[in-house]
C-alpha cells in the first residue's frame, strides 16, 4: 500500500465525521445501503432507495446541555443558602410563636390567681352597675379560666 493510500485511509474517518457534523449543522442526515451492501450517508435520501434519518448525536451529544461543574456547584450553593435562610425564618417564627404562647400563659395564670384570691366577683350590667356573682357563678368563671390556662400553658 502506498503512503498516499495510507494517508487517505487515515483521513477517511475524519472526513466522514466532519461531513456528519457539517451536515448536522445544516440539516438532517440520512443513511442508506445500496444494492451492493455499501452504507452511505447524505443530506438527501436517494430516489428509489430506502433511507432512514440518522440521530444527530454529534450536534447534540448527551449531556451537551448539562451545566458545567462550576454552574452546578453554584446552583447547589444557592439552593443550600436558600434552605438555610428558610430554616432560619421558620425557627424565628417558631420562637416568636412560643414567646407569644408563654405570654398568654402567664396572663391567663395571673387572671386565674386573681379569681381564686378574690372574695367576691362581679360583672357590669347594661347600666354599668356592678352585679355581684354568687358562688356558683364564681366557680364557673374559675373553671373557664382553668381551661384557658390549660390551653395556653400546655407543652
Phi, psi and omega in degrees: 000134182282163180297323180295316178294323178297316178295323179296316180294327177288325182281336184303310179300322179295320179296315179299315179298317178299318180295320179296316179294313180297318179295321180294329180290332183256340182177194183280149177252138179244153180232137176209161179244128181279181184294341178270357179091005180277138179271135180232153176233146178192169180283334179234139177287147179288153178286136176082357179247147180275118181236154176228154181288143178262135178296136186275074182281332182283323181286325181230073180294154179303137179081007181295327180267004180291145180293151176290160180304325180293314179297318180299316180296317180294320177298314180296322179295317178298317179297319180297314180296321178296318177296322178296316179298314181296320178294320178296319179294319179295319179295318179296318179296320179297318179294321178296319179295318179296320179295319178297318179294321178297319179296316178296320179299312180298319179296315181292324176295319177298316178298319179295317179297319178295321178297318181290327182280333184293134177289314180228146176242158179212167171224164181263136177274189183297331181273000180084013181269150178285133174237116184282141181274148174278178185298323181295316179295322178296317178295323176296318179296320178296318180296317177299319181291325176297322177296318179296320178298316179297321181294313185274342185253011178287151176065000000 
